[in-house]
Amino acid sequence: MHQSATDPPPRVLHLTQPVHGGVAKVVADLTRAQLAAGWRVTVGCPDSDLARQVRASGADVRRWEATRAPGVSLAGEVRRLARLVDAVRPDLVHAHSAKAGLAGRLAVRGRVPTVFQPHAWSFEAVGGATAALAVGWERFGARWAHRVVCVSEAERAAGARAGVRGVWAVVPNGVDLDRFRPAPAEAVRQRLLPALDARAPLVVCVGRLCPQKGQDVLLTAWDAVARRLPAARLVFVGDGPDGERLRVRAPGSVLFAGAVTDPVPWYRAADLVVLPSRWEGMALAPLEAMACGRPVVATDVGGARECLPPSAAADCLVPPADPTALARAITALLGDPARRAALGTAGHHHVRSAHDVRHTAEAIARVYREVLGGRPAGGTDRDGRGRRGGRGESSAYDEPHGRGRHGRHDEYDERHDRGESGLPGPSGACGESDESDEYRESIHS
């Protein structure tokens, strides 16, 4: 589709659940950029700070109540979402994270151009039968996404290894460089931690307190760090389901700042920022820290190696769930101010050149233009590259249960509605399991 000067701007519908953490930041950044470009933007999400934030930016916000994890409420969530899509009549649906990706693709089924962005794969959050079900759904659901947007090549490769045959696009995360920028640590540290000795080494960990982010591993590693550097302090910035367990375990050298609306002062106060995640697509916290000129230690999970300057890997990457290696890296950098300064400078320049949020928004806009130009959802070739396939031309909105403009009424649609598909649906395969509590607490923070 080539838009003429008289064509109205496209209407994009962003669907998201969760509404906190990195996913919410991405949705808010994209919404602002698209509104500034003159696009018509609607955001469908639960009532939340995100909803209020994007509404204040000028977006149309539609309330879509949904839980974070799939379960018995999914069938109703899909029905409500189908009604929302019919009311908004978007030109393109962009579903963010596993839950919105599940409900959104079940509601739309490819009949409206659909972009799915996993923000880390759901099957990495769990194991056993739950992981197998999540993989089965992602393999099947890919047919209803005209593009699957990954935030790192590692995330795309993980999907391909799992058998997800998507039409891929890799768009690395970006950060707002006007907001995340360097500043001297002394004044902000005095304001945040007035009782702390100005010479004390300060490590900061920003993120939701949950299994994915690995704060329990960092807390185990901290015992060794504190033995070597008794004056050092660790601050966890954020809150979440693991908060109470972490507080019970924490020694006096560990502080909890709780949830904050602006993490920038904490990045600037830090000597070192640590992200000990068990899995990611590409986390925002390391990018934000480097944009503020602070060195980072991170676990070598999805997107971490890609977000760091190549020269930083030896000092800054450690294996996941390895407290010994994590303690060793933290202790080495806290004892080497010159190396920390060099890594902070290199990271700052790297983020400015490779992870400007404006570049991210432009890359997403290119994906949208390709999709709206008529390239259909249709799976991939065996080498993982996208292939094209034909679709009918009738209106998706005029035929909500039939052959739409951008999708087809598969035999699966009928079997799924009868609960006979053998794949994740509104109940059963994507319903409750023994691992659902872990999934609910950890997925896509």
N, C-alpha and C positions, 0 to 999 in steps of 0.2 A: 504494500500500500504506500503510494507516494502522496503525501498530504499537500494539497494546494493551499494558497494563501487564504482561500475562503473556507477551507475545511475547519470545523471546530477541533480544538485540541483533543487528543485521546483522553479517555477516562480510565484511570488505573484504580483497581481495587486491591489494596493490600490486606491480606488476612494474616493475623498473628495470634498465637497463643504459644509461648509465654508473652507476658507484657512487662517483664522486668529484665534487667541484665543486658548482655550484649545484643541479643536479638532485638530488643526494644530500641536500643541505640541505633541500630542499622535502619530499622523502620522509620524512626524519627528523622534521621539524616536524609534518607531517600525522599521522604515526604517533603521536607523543606526544599530540597534541590528541585524536585519535580514541580512543586508549586511555583518556585522562582522561575522555572522554565516555561510556565504558562500551561502546564498540564492540569487536568481536572483530577483530583486525588480524593479517593474515599478510603478510609481505614476501617475495617471490621475487626473488632476485638472486644474482650470483656471490659467492663468499667474499670478504670485504672488511671494511674498517673500518666501512662502513655497516651490514653485516650484524651485526657485533658491537655497534654502537651501538644499533640498534633492538631487538636481542635483550635488551640490558641495560634498555631501556625497558619491556620486558614483551611485546613482539610475538613471535608465532610466526614463525620465519624458516625458509624452505625454500630450499635451495641450488639455484640454476638457473645452470648454467655457460653463458655466452654471450659472444661477442666483441663489441667495441664497434660494429663495422661489419658489414653483411651480406656474406655470401660463401658459400663451399662448405659451411660448418658450419651454415648456417641450417636445413636440413631436419631435422637432428638436434636442434637447439635447439627447433624448433617441436614435435617429437614429445615431447621431455622436458617442455616447458611444458604440453602437453595432458594428460600424465599428472599433472603437479603440480596443475593445475586440477581434474581429476577427484578427486584425493586431498583437496584442501582444501575443495571444494564451496562456493565463495564465493557470497554473494548479489550481489556486484558486483566487477568487475575494473577496476582503475585502472592503465592502462599509461602509463609515463612515458618520454618521449623517443622518438626515431625507432626505435631498435632494438627496444626492448620493445614499442613500438606496432606494429611490423611483425610480430614473432613472436607477440605476444599476440593480435592480431586474426586472424592466420592460424590460431592454435590454437583460438580460441573461436568465431570467425565469428558473433558476435552472439547466440549461444545463451545466454549469461549477460549480464546488463546490463553494458555496457562503457563506461568513460570513457577517452578518449585525450587526453593532454596533451603536445603536441609539445615544449614548452620551446625554441622556435625551430625553424623548419621545416628538414628535412633537405635540401631542394632549394636552400636558400640557402648550403649548405656547399660546393657543387660547381658545375661548369658543364658545358656540352656535353651529351653523350649521358647521362652519369650523372645530371645534373639532370633531364633529360626523363624518365628512368626513375623517379626519385624522385617527380616530379610525377604521373606516371601511377599509381604505387602509391597515393599519398595521395588522389587522386581516387577510385580504386576502393575503397580501404580504409575511406573515410568511412562507407560503408553498414554497416560492422560496429562503429561507435561510436555508442552512444546519445546521447553528448554528446562534442563536441570542446572541451576547455577551453583557452583561450588566456590568456596572462598579460598581454596588452595588446590594446587595440583595433587597434594597428598589426599585431600578429601575426595577428589574425583577418582583417584586411583583406588581408594578404599571402596567406593561404590562399584567400580568396575570389577574389582576382585570378588565382590559379593554377588556378582551377576546382575547388577542393575544396568540395563541397557538403555541409558538415557541419551538424549541429544544434549551434549554437554556444553557448558560455557564456564570458564574459570575467571572469576572476578575477585581479586584479593580485597580484603577489608581495607578501609581507610579511616582516617581520623581527621577531625577538624583542627587544622594547624593554626588557626587564629586563636582557638581556645587552649589547646595543649601545646604550650611553648615553655622554654626554659625560664627559670628565675632563680635567684639565690635562695639557698635552703635556710639560712640562719633565721631570718625574720619569720618565715612561715612556720618553722619548727618551734620557735619560741611561742608563737600564738597557739599552735595545736597541742604542744606538750610542754607547758611552762616549767614543769618540775624536772624535766629531763636535762641531764648534763649535755651542754652543747657539743662536747667532744665524743659523746657516746655513739658508737656505730648504730645506725637505724636501718632496719629491714622492714619493708612494707609489702603486704600481700593484699591485693585488691580483687574481690570477687565474691560471688555468692558462696556462703558456707555450706557446701554440699559435697557428696562423694566425688563428683566429676572434677572439682577444682583441687582436690588433693590436699586440703589444709591439714588433714590428719597426718599425712606423710611429712609435711613441713614441721609439724609440731614434734614428731619423733626425731627428725633431723636436728631440731633446735637444741636438744639436750647436748649434743656434741659441740655445736657452735658455742653455746653458753659456757661450756667447760673451758674452751680455748679463749673465749672473749667474754668474760663475766660482765662487762659493762654494756654489752650489746643488748638492744631491745628489738623486739618483733611486734609489729602492729598488724592485726587483721582488720581490714576495712571491708565491711559488708555484713550481711546477716543471712540466715537461711536455716534449713532443718538441722544442720549439724552444729549449730551455734552452742547449744547447751552442753553437748558432749565435749566440744573443744574447750569450753570454759572450765569444765570440771578438771580436765587434764592439764591445763596450762599452768606453768610456773609463774612466779612474780615478774619475770622479765618479758612476759608476753601480755600485750594489751589488746583490747577489743574496742574499736571505734564505732561499731555498729554500721547501719546503713547510712550512706551520705548521698546528698543530691549532687555533689560536685567532688570528684576524687582528685582534681588537679592539685590542690594544696598538699595532699598526702604524697603524690608522686614527687612534687618539688621538695618536700621535706626529707625524702628518703636518700640514703647512701646507696641502696640497692633495692630493686623491686624483684620479687620472686613470684613465679606462677608455677606451682607444682602439679598441674593438671594430669589426670589419667587419660583423657582424650579431649580433642578439640577439632574444629574445622580450621579456623585461624582465630585465636583469641584476640580481643581488642586490648586487654590490659598491657601486654608487652609493647604494642604499638603506641598506646597512650603514654606509657612511661618513657619510651625512647624519644617520642616527640617532645617531652619535657626535659630531655637531655640526661636521663638517668639510665644507668646500666641495668641489665635484666639477666636473671637466671631463670631458665624455663626448662620444663621436661620436653624431651624430644618426641612430641606427639604431633598429630596432624597440624600442619601449617606453621609450626614453631620454627623449623629450620628455614622455611621460606620467608618468614617475616623478619629474620635477623640479618644483619650484614654478614656476608660469607666469612669475614675475618673473625667474627665473634663466636663461631660455633664451638671452638675448642674450650673457651672459658665459660660459655653461657648455657650450653645444652647438657643435660644429664638424662639418664634413662628414667622413665616413669616408675613411680612406686619404689624408688631406691633411696631411702633416707641417708645411707652412708655417702653415696655419690653427691647427693644434694648438699649435705653438710660440708663436704670437702670443697665444693665449688663456692658456697657462700663464705666459708672461712677464708679461702684464698683471696677472694675479691675484697672482703672487708679489710684484709691486711695489706692491700696494695692500692693506695689512693691514686697513684699515677695511672695504673691500668684501668681503674674504674672511670677516671676522667676521660681516658682515650676511648673506652667503649661507649660512654655516654655521648661523646661528640660524634663518633662514627654512627651510632644508632640514630641520633637526631638527623644527620644528613641523609641517612638511608630512608627514614620515614618520609622526609620532605620530598625525596625524589620518587619513591615507589608507593607510598600509601597515603597520599592526599585524598581526603574523602570526595573532593570534587572530581578527581579522576575516576573514583569508584562510581559515582553517580553518572558520569559520562559513559562509562562502560556498560552499566545497566541500561541506559537509554539506547545504546547500540543494540543490545540484546532485544529490547522491546521493538525497535524498528525492524529487526530481522523477523521477529515473530509476527508482527502486524503486517509485514510485507507478504505474508502468506505461506511461510514455511511451517508445515504442519507437524504435530506430534506424530512420531511414527517409529520409535525405537532407534537402534543404532546398528551399524555394521559390526561384524565380529571383532574388528580391531578397536572398537570403542568410539569411533567417529560417528557423528550423526548422519542419518540418511533421511531422505525426503520421501513422503508418501502422499497420495491424493486424499481429498476429502470432498464431501458434497458442498453445496452452496446455499442451502436453505437456512433460515434464521434459527439460531439456538434458542432465542427467547420465544419465538412463535411455536417451537416444538420442544418444550422442555423435557419430554420423555421420549423423543424420537431421534431421528437422524439430524444432528445440528450442523451448523455451518462449519464448525471446526472439529467435529468428532462424529463417531458413528455409534449407533445403538448396538453394542456387541451382545452376543449371546450371554456373555458374563453378566451384563446389566440385569437381565431377567433372573438368572440363577442367583445372583447376589441378593436381589430383593426377596427371593424365596429362602435365602440362607443356605443355598446349596453349592456355593462356589468353591468351598474348601479353602478360601483365602480370607484374610482379615476383613471383617465387615463391622457393622454397627454393634454386634455383640459376638460372643463366642471367641473367635480367634484373636480379636483385639480386645477382648474383655479382661476381667480381672484374672490375675495369676498369682502364684506364690511370690513372684518377683515384682509385683506391681508397685509395692511401697518404695522399693529402691528406685524404680523407674520414675515414679512420681516425684521423688525428692531430687533426682539428679539430672533429669533430661533437659538439655539445652538451657543451661543457666545463663 
